[in-house]
Amino acid sequence: MQTVLVLITFTIALGYILKKFIWTPVFESRNQNLGTLDGNKTKCGNKDCGCG
């Protein structure tokens, strides 16, 4: 009985660690926009072309 409880606890802990440190960072990094440093508010030129 104790072995079953230890295995269940270990499985839950391993799942939590995998979700927190591997699953979430991998899939959140795909959804982030790179954008500009000021939050895409950069305006430049007469027609806001973004040129320097």
All heavy atoms as a GROMACS GRO file, in nm:
protein
  401
    1MET      N    1   0.082  -0.120   0.000
    1MET     CA    2   0.000   0.000   0.000
    1MET      C    3   0.087   0.126   0.000
    1MET      O    4   0.057   0.221  -0.072
    1MET     CB    5  -0.092  -0.004   0.123
    1MET     CG    6  -0.186   0.113   0.131
    1MET     SD    7  -0.302   0.107  -0.006
    1MET     CE    8  -0.390   0.255   0.020
    2GLN      N    9   0.192   0.126   0.080
    2GLN     CA   10   0.278   0.244   0.085
    2GLN      C   11   0.350   0.265  -0.047
    2GLN      O   12   0.373   0.380  -0.088
    2GLN     CB   13   0.380   0.230   0.198
    2GLN     CG   14   0.320   0.244   0.335
    2GLN     CD   15   0.424   0.225   0.445
    2GLN    OE1   16   0.532   0.173   0.418
    2GLN    NE2   17   0.390   0.265   0.566
    3THR      N   18   0.386   0.158  -0.113
    3THR     CA   19   0.454   0.169  -0.241
    3THR      C   20   0.365   0.237  -0.344
    3THR      O   21   0.411   0.320  -0.423
    3THR     CB   22   0.496   0.029  -0.292
    3THR    OG1   23   0.572  -0.036  -0.191
    3THR    CG2   24   0.577   0.039  -0.418
    4VAL      N   25   0.238   0.205  -0.345
    4VAL     CA   26   0.144   0.266  -0.437
    4VAL      C   27   0.133   0.416  -0.410
    4VAL      O   28   0.134   0.497  -0.504
    4VAL     CB   29   0.005   0.198  -0.427
    4VAL    CG1   30  -0.097   0.271  -0.512
    4VAL    CG2   31   0.015   0.053  -0.469
    5LEU      N   32   0.125   0.454  -0.285
    5LEU     CA   33   0.116   0.596  -0.250
    5LEU      C   34   0.243   0.670  -0.290
    5LEU      O   35   0.237   0.784  -0.338
    5LEU     CB   36   0.089   0.612  -0.101
    5LEU     CG   37  -0.048   0.564  -0.052
    5LEU    CD1   38  -0.056   0.575   0.100
    5LEU    CD2   39  -0.158   0.644  -0.117
    6VAL      N   40   0.358   0.608  -0.272
    6VAL     CA   41   0.484   0.670  -0.311
    6VAL      C   42   0.489   0.687  -0.463
    6VAL      O   43   0.530   0.792  -0.513
    6VAL     CB   44   0.604   0.586  -0.260
    6VAL    CG1   45   0.734   0.634  -0.324
    6VAL    CG2   46   0.613   0.594  -0.109
    7LEU      N   47   0.447   0.588  -0.537
    7LEU     CA   48   0.446   0.598  -0.684
    7LEU      C   49   0.350   0.706  -0.733
    7LEU      O   50   0.382   0.781  -0.826
    7LEU     CB   51   0.409   0.462  -0.746
    7LEU     CG   52   0.517   0.354  -0.736
    7LEU    CD1   53   0.464   0.222  -0.788
    7LEU    CD2   54   0.641   0.396  -0.811
    8ILE      N   55   0.234   0.716  -0.671
    8ILE     CA   56   0.138   0.820  -0.709
    8ILE      C   57   0.196   0.958  -0.680
    8ILE      O   58   0.190   1.049  -0.763
    8ILE     CB   59   0.004   0.799  -0.635
    8ILE    CG1   60  -0.066   0.675  -0.689
    8ILE    CG2   61  -0.086   0.921  -0.650
    8ILE    CD1   62  -0.188   0.634  -0.611
    9THR      N   63   0.256   0.975  -0.562
    9THR     CA   64   0.316   1.104  -0.526
    9THR      C   65   0.430   1.139  -0.620
    9THR      O   66   0.443   1.253  -0.665
    9THR     CB   67   0.367   1.099  -0.380
    9THR    OG1   68   0.259   1.062  -0.296
    9THR    CG2   69   0.422   1.233  -0.338
   10PHE      N   70   0.515   1.042  -0.651
   10PHE     CA   71   0.626   1.065  -0.743
   10PHE      C   72   0.576   1.103  -0.882
   10PHE      O   73   0.629   1.194  -0.946
   10PHE     CB   74   0.714   0.940  -0.751
   10PHE     CG   75   0.829   0.955  -0.846
   10PHE    CD1   76   0.939   1.032  -0.812
   10PHE    CD2   77   0.826   0.893  -0.969
   10PHE    CE1   78   1.045   1.046  -0.900
   10PHE    CE2   79   0.931   0.907  -1.057
   10PHE     CZ   80   1.041   0.984  -1.023
   11THR      N   81   0.473   1.037  -0.929
   11THR     CA   82   0.416   1.067  -1.062
   11THR      C   83   0.358   1.207  -1.066
   11THR      O   84   0.379   1.281  -1.164
   11THR     CB   85   0.308   0.963  -1.098
   11THR    OG1   86   0.365   0.833  -1.089
   11THR    CG2   87   0.254   0.987  -1.237
   12ILE      N   88   0.288   1.246  -0.963
   12ILE     CA   89   0.232   1.381  -0.957
   12ILE      C   90   0.343   1.485  -0.954
   12ILE      O   91   0.338   1.587  -1.025
   12ILE     CB   92   0.137   1.396  -0.836
   12ILE    CG1   93   0.012   1.312  -0.857
   12ILE    CG2   94   0.101   1.542  -0.812
   12ILE    CD1   95  -0.077   1.302  -0.736
   13ALA      N   96   0.446   1.462  -0.874
   13ALA     CA   97   0.558   1.556  -0.865
   13ALA      C   98   0.632   1.566  -0.998
   13ALA      O   99   0.667   1.676  -1.043
   13ALA     CB  100   0.653   1.514  -0.754
   14LEU      N  101   0.656   1.455  -1.062
   14LEU     CA  102   0.724   1.455  -1.192
   14LEU      C  103   0.641   1.528  -1.297
   14LEU      O  104   0.694   1.607  -1.375
   14LEU     CB  105   0.752   1.311  -1.236
   14LEU     CG  106   0.830   1.295  -1.365
   14LEU    CD1  107   0.969   1.354  -1.349
   14LEU    CD2  108   0.839   1.149  -1.403
   15GLY      N  109   0.511   1.506  -1.297
   15GLY     CA  110   0.423   1.576  -1.391
   15GLY      C  111   0.424   1.726  -1.369
   15GLY      O  112   0.427   1.804  -1.464
   16TYR      N  113   0.425   1.767  -1.244
   16TYR     CA  114   0.430   1.910  -1.212
   16TYR      C  115   0.561   1.973  -1.261
   16TYR      O  116   0.561   2.080  -1.321
   16TYR     CB  117   0.415   1.931  -1.061
   16TYR     CG  118   0.436   2.073  -1.019
   16TYR    CD1  119   0.335   2.167  -1.038
   16TYR    CD2  120   0.556   2.115  -0.962
   16TYR    CE1  121   0.354   2.299  -1.000
   16TYR    CE2  122   0.575   2.246  -0.925
   16TYR     CZ  123   0.474   2.338  -0.944
   16TYR     OH  124   0.493   2.469  -0.907
   17ILE      N  125   0.672   1.906  -1.236
   17ILE     CA  126   0.802   1.959  -1.278
   17ILE      C  127   0.811   1.966  -1.430
   17ILE      O  128   0.859   2.065  -1.485
   17ILE     CB  129   0.916   1.874  -1.218
   17ILE    CG1  130   0.924   1.899  -1.068
   17ILE    CG2  131   1.049   1.903  -1.286
   17ILE    CD1  132   1.018   1.808  -0.994
   18LEU      N  133   0.765   1.863  -1.499
   18LEU     CA  134   0.767   1.865  -1.646
   18LEU      C  135   0.681   1.977  -1.701
   18LEU      O  136   0.720   2.047  -1.794
   18LEU     CB  137   0.721   1.730  -1.701
   18LEU     CG  138   0.818   1.615  -1.685
   18LEU    CD1  139   0.753   1.485  -1.732
   18LEU    CD2  140   0.946   1.641  -1.760
   19LYS      N  141   0.563   1.997  -1.644
   19LYS     CA  142   0.474   2.103  -1.691
   19LYS      C  143   0.534   2.241  -1.666
   19LYS      O  144   0.531   2.328  -1.751
   19LYS     CB  145   0.338   2.092  -1.624
   19LYS     CG  146   0.239   2.197  -1.672
   19LYS     CD  147   0.108   2.184  -1.599
   19LYS     CE  148   0.010   2.288  -1.643
   19LYS     NZ  149   0.046   2.423  -1.608
   20LYS      N  150   0.590   2.261  -1.550
   20LYS     CA  151   0.640   2.393  -1.512
   20LYS      C  152   0.766   2.432  -1.588
   20LYS      O  153   0.779   2.545  -1.633
   20LYS     CB  154   0.667   2.397  -1.362
   20LYS     CG  155   0.715   2.531  -1.314
   20LYS     CD  156   0.713   2.538  -1.164
   20LYS     CE  157   0.760   2.670  -1.113
   20LYS     NZ  158   0.664   2.776  -1.129
   21PHE      N  159   0.860   2.341  -1.603
   21PHE     CA  160   0.989   2.377  -1.657
   21PHE      C  161   1.012   2.338  -1.803
   21PHE      O  162   1.105   2.387  -1.866
   21PHE     CB  163   1.101   2.315  -1.572
   21PHE     CG  164   1.106   2.371  -1.434
   21PHE    CD1  165   1.070   2.295  -1.326
   21PHE    CD2  166   1.145   2.502  -1.412
   21PHE    CE1  167   1.074   2.347  -1.198
   21PHE    CE2  168   1.149   2.556  -1.286
   21PHE     CZ  169   1.114   2.477  -1.178
   22ILE      N  170   0.930   2.250  -1.859
   22ILE     CA  171   0.952   2.207  -1.997
   22ILE      C  172   0.834   2.241  -2.086
   22ILE      O  173   0.848   2.307  -2.188
   22ILE     CB  174   0.983   2.055  -2.002
   22ILE    CG1  175   1.114   2.028  -1.927
   22ILE    CG2  176   0.991   2.006  -2.145
   22ILE    CD1  177   1.147   1.883  -1.910
   23TRP      N  178   0.715   2.196  -2.051
   23TRP     CA  179   0.599   2.211  -2.138
   23TRP      C  180   0.560   2.357  -2.158
   23TRP      O  181   0.551   2.405  -2.270
   23TRP     CB  182   0.481   2.135  -2.077
   23TRP     CG  183   0.358   2.136  -2.162
   23TRP    CD1  184   0.252   2.220  -2.152
   23TRP    CD2  185   0.330   2.050  -2.272
   23TRP    NE1  186   0.159   2.191  -2.247
   23TRP    CE2  187   0.204   2.088  -2.322
   23TRP    CE3  188   0.398   1.945  -2.332
   23TRP    CZ2  189   0.146   2.022  -2.431
   23TRP    CZ3  190   0.340   1.880  -2.440
   23TRP    CH2  191   0.215   1.920  -2.487
   24THR      N  192   0.540   2.432  -2.051
   24THR     CA  193   0.496   2.570  -2.059
   24THR      C  194   0.597   2.661  -2.128
   24THR      O  195   0.559   2.736  -2.219
   24THR     CB  196   0.460   2.624  -1.919
   24THR    OG1  197   0.361   2.538  -1.861
   24THR    CG2  198   0.406   2.764  -1.925
   25PRO      N  199   0.726   2.660  -2.094
   25PRO     CA  200   0.820   2.749  -2.162
   25PRO      C  201   0.832   2.721  -2.312
   25PRO      O  202   0.846   2.814  -2.391
   25PRO     CB  203   0.953   2.722  -2.093
   25PRO     CG  204   0.917   2.673  -1.959
   25PRO     CD  205   0.790   2.596  -1.978
   26VAL      N  206   0.824   2.596  -2.353
   26VAL     CA  207   0.838   2.563  -2.495
   26VAL      C  208   0.720   2.618  -2.574
   26VAL      O  209   0.739   2.680  -2.679
   26VAL     CB  210   0.849   2.409  -2.513
   26VAL    CG1  211   0.831   2.371  -2.659
   26VAL    CG2  212   0.981   2.360  -2.461
   27PHE      N  213   0.599   2.600  -2.525
   27PHE     CA  214   0.483   2.641  -2.602
   27PHE      C  215   0.449   2.788  -2.584
   27PHE      O  216   0.384   2.847  -2.670
   27PHE     CB  217   0.363   2.552  -2.568
   27PHE     CG  218   0.380   2.414  -2.624
   27PHE    CD1  219   0.415   2.308  -2.542
   27PHE    CD2  220   0.367   2.391  -2.759
   27PHE    CE1  221   0.433   2.182  -2.593
   27PHE    CE2  222   0.386   2.265  -2.811
   27PHE     CZ  223   0.419   2.160  -2.729
   28GLU      N  224   0.490   2.853  -2.474
   28GLU     CA  225   0.468   2.997  -2.461
   28GLU      C  226   0.564   3.076  -2.548
   28GLU      O  227   0.530   3.182  -2.597
   28GLU     CB  228   0.484   3.041  -2.315
   28GLU     CG  229   0.363   3.012  -2.231
   28GLU     CD  230   0.376   3.069  -2.092
   28GLU    OE1  231   0.480   3.130  -2.061
   28GLU    OE2  232   0.282   3.053  -2.014
   29SER      N  233   0.684   3.025  -2.568
   29SER     CA  234   0.781   3.098  -2.650
   29SER      C  235   0.739   3.103  -2.795
   29SER      O  236   0.775   3.194  -2.869
   29SER     CB  237   0.919   3.034  -2.637
   29SER     OG  238   0.920   2.905  -2.694
   30ARG      N  239   0.660   3.008  -2.840
   30ARG     CA  240   0.611   3.008  -2.979
   30ARG      C  241   0.506   3.116  -3.001
   30ARG      O  242   0.491   3.166  -3.110
   30ARG     CB  243   0.550   2.873  -3.014
   30ARG     CG  244   0.650   2.763  -3.026
   30ARG     CD  245   0.583   2.637  -3.070
   30ARG     NE  246   0.677   2.527  -3.075
   30ARG     CZ  247   0.643   2.402  -3.099
   30ARG    NH1  248   0.516   2.372  -3.120
   30ARG    NH2  249   0.734   2.308  -3.103
   31ASN      N  250   0.432   3.152  -2.897
   31ASN     CA  251   0.321   3.246  -2.912
   31ASN      C  252   0.359   3.392  -2.888
   31ASN      O  253   0.277   3.479  -2.908
   31ASN     CB  254   0.208   3.208  -2.814
   31ASN     CG  255   0.149   3.074  -2.848
   31ASN    OD1  256   0.153   3.031  -2.963
   31ASN    ND2  257   0.093   3.006  -2.749
   32GLN      N  258   0.480   3.420  -2.845
   32GLN     CA  259   0.518   3.557  -2.813
   32GLN      C  260   0.558   3.632  -2.940
   32GLN      O  261   0.625   3.577  -3.027
   32GLN     CB  262   0.636   3.559  -2.716
   32GLN     CG  263   0.600   3.511  -2.578
   32GLN     CD  264   0.722   3.509  -2.487
   32GLN    OE1  265   0.834   3.525  -2.532
   32GLN    NE2  266   0.699   3.488  -2.359
   33ASN      N  267   0.516   3.756  -2.948
   33ASN     CA  268   0.557   3.842  -3.058
   33ASN      C  269   0.685   3.915  -3.018
   33ASN      O  270   0.701   3.956  -2.904
   33ASN     CB  271   0.447   3.945  -3.089
   33ASN     CG  272   0.324   3.879  -3.143
   33ASN    OD1  273   0.331   3.773  -3.201
   33ASN    ND2  274   0.211   3.942  -3.123
   34LEU      N  275   0.773   3.933  -3.114
   34LEU     CA  276   0.898   4.001  -3.082
   34LEU      C  277   0.878   4.151  -3.070
   34LEU      O  278   0.928   4.212  -2.979
   34LEU     CB  279   1.003   3.966  -3.188
   34LEU     CG  280   1.041   3.818  -3.191
   34LEU    CD1  281   1.139   3.793  -3.304
   34LEU    CD2  282   1.101   3.774  -3.060
   35GLY      N  283   0.807   4.215  -3.161
   35GLY     CA  284   0.772   4.356  -3.150
   35GLY      C  285   0.889   4.448  -3.127
   35GLY      O  286   1.004   4.413  -3.143
   36THR      N  287   0.858   4.573  -3.090
   36THR     CA  288   0.960   4.673  -3.064
   36THR      C  289   0.975   4.693  -2.914
   36THR      O  290   0.892   4.647  -2.835
   36THR     CB  291   0.923   4.807  -3.130
   36THR    OG1  292   0.798   4.850  -3.076
   36THR    CG2  293   0.913   4.795  -3.280
   37LEU      N  294   1.076   4.766  -2.875
   37LEU     CA  295   1.102   4.786  -2.733
   37LEU      C  296   0.994   4.869  -2.665
   37LEU      O  297   0.971   4.857  -2.545
   37LEU     CB  298   1.239   4.852  -2.714
   37LEU     CG  299   1.360   4.766  -2.753
   37LEU    CD1  300   1.487   4.847  -2.740
   37LEU    CD2  301   1.368   4.643  -2.666
   38ASP      N  302   0.928   4.956  -2.739
   38ASP     CA  303   0.826   5.041  -2.678
   38ASP      C  304   0.685   4.988  -2.701
   38ASP      O  305   0.588   5.063  -2.691
   38ASP     CB  306   0.839   5.184  -2.729
   38ASP     CG  307   0.810   5.196  -2.877
   38ASP    OD1  308   0.797   5.092  -2.944
   38ASP    OD2  309   0.798   5.309  -2.925
   39GLY      N  310   0.671   4.862  -2.731
   39GLY     CA  311   0.538   4.803  -2.746
   39GLY      C  312   0.472   4.835  -2.878
   39GLY      O  313   0.352   4.860  -2.883
   40ASN      N  314   0.546   4.834  -2.987
   40ASN     CA  315   0.494   4.859  -3.122
   40ASN      C  316   0.436   4.999  -3.138
   40ASN      O  317   0.342   5.020  -3.213
   40ASN     CB  318   0.390   4.754  -3.162
   40ASN     CG  319   0.453   4.619  -3.184
   40ASN    OD1  320   0.568   4.608  -3.225
   40ASN    ND2  321   0.378   4.514  -3.157
   41LYS      N  322   0.489   5.099  -3.066
   41LYS     CA  323   0.442   5.236  -3.080
   41LYS      C  324   0.541   5.322  -3.158
   41LYS      O  325   0.531   5.442  -3.160
   41LYS     CB  326   0.419   5.298  -2.942
   41LYS     CG  327   0.308   5.230  -2.864
   41LYS     CD  328   0.290   5.291  -2.728
   41LYS     CE  329   0.186   5.215  -2.649
   41LYS     NZ  330   0.177   5.261  -2.513
   42THR      N  331   0.640   5.257  -3.219
   42THR     CA  332   0.742   5.330  -3.292
   42THR      C  333   0.683   5.390  -3.419
   42THR      O  334   0.621   5.321  -3.498
   42THR     CB  335   0.858   5.236  -3.330
   42THR    OG1  336   0.910   5.180  -3.213
   42THR    CG2  337   0.968   5.310  -3.403
   43LYS      N  338   0.699   5.519  -3.437
   43LYS     CA  339   0.653   5.587  -3.557
   43LYS      C  340   0.770   5.659  -3.617
   43LYS      O  341   0.849   5.721  -3.548
   43LYS     CB  342   0.541   5.683  -3.525
   43LYS     CG  343   0.419   5.613  -3.468
   43LYS     CD  344   0.301   5.704  -3.472
   43LYS     CE  345   0.183   5.644  -3.400
   43LYS     NZ  346   0.109   5.549  -3.466
   44CYS      N  347   0.781   5.650  -3.748
   44CYS     CA  348   0.896   5.709  -3.814
   44CYS      C  349   0.855   5.753  -3.954
   44CYS      O  350   0.786   5.681  -4.024
   44CYS     CB  351   1.009   5.607  -3.822
   44CYS     SG  352   1.152   5.666  -3.910
   45GLY      N  353   0.896   5.869  -3.992
   45GLY     CA  354   0.867   5.917  -4.127
   45GLY      C  355   0.726   5.970  -4.141
   45GLY      O  356   0.645   5.968  -4.048
   46ASN      N  357   0.692   6.016  -4.261
   46ASN     CA  358   0.560   6.074  -4.286
   46ASN      C  359   0.448   5.970  -4.290
   46ASN      O  360   0.336   5.998  -4.255
   46ASN     CB  361   0.562   6.153  -4.418
   46ASN     CG  362   0.651   6.272  -4.410
   46ASN    OD1  363   0.673   6.327  -4.302
   46ASN    ND2  364   0.704   6.317  -4.525
   47LYS      N  365   0.482   5.850  -4.335
   47LYS     CA  366   0.379   5.748  -4.352
   47LYS      C  367   0.394   5.633  -4.253
   47LYS      O  368   0.344   5.524  -4.274
   47LYS     CB  369   0.384   5.692  -4.495
   47LYS     CG  370   0.351   5.799  -4.598
   47LYS     CD  371   0.353   5.740  -4.735
   47LYS     CE  372   0.322   5.849  -4.837
   47LYS     NZ  373   0.322   5.799  -4.973
   48ASP      N  374   0.466   5.656  -4.143
   48ASP     CA  375   0.486   5.555  -4.038
   48ASP      C  376   0.542   5.425  -4.098
   48ASP      O  377   0.494   5.317  -4.070
   48ASP     CB  378   0.354   5.528  -3.965
   48ASP     CG  379   0.375   5.445  -3.841
   48ASP    OD1  380   0.488   5.442  -3.788
   48ASP    OD2  381   0.278   5.378  -3.798
   49CYS      N  382   0.645   5.441  -4.182
   49CYS     CA  383   0.701   5.323  -4.249
   49CYS      C  384   0.798   5.247  -4.162
   49CYS      O  385   0.834   5.134  -4.193
   49CYS     CB  386   0.769   5.364  -4.378
   49CYS     SG  387   0.912   5.470  -4.352
   50GLY      N  388   0.843   5.305  -4.051
   50GLY     CA  389   0.937   5.238  -3.962
   50GLY      C  390   1.080   5.252  -4.008
   50GLY      O  391   1.169   5.185  -3.956
   51CYS      N  392   1.106   5.338  -4.105
   51CYS     CA  393   1.243   5.357  -4.155
   51CYS      C  394   1.319   5.453  -4.064
   51CYS      O  395   1.261   5.529  -3.990
   51CYS     CB  396   1.240   5.408  -4.297
   51CYS     SG  397   1.152   5.564  -4.314
   52GLY      N  398   1.450   5.450  -4.073
   52GLY     CA  399   1.532   5.533  -3.986
   52GLY      C  400   1.573   5.655  -4.054
   52GLY      O  401   1.610   5.757  -4.025
   0.00000   0.00000   0.00000
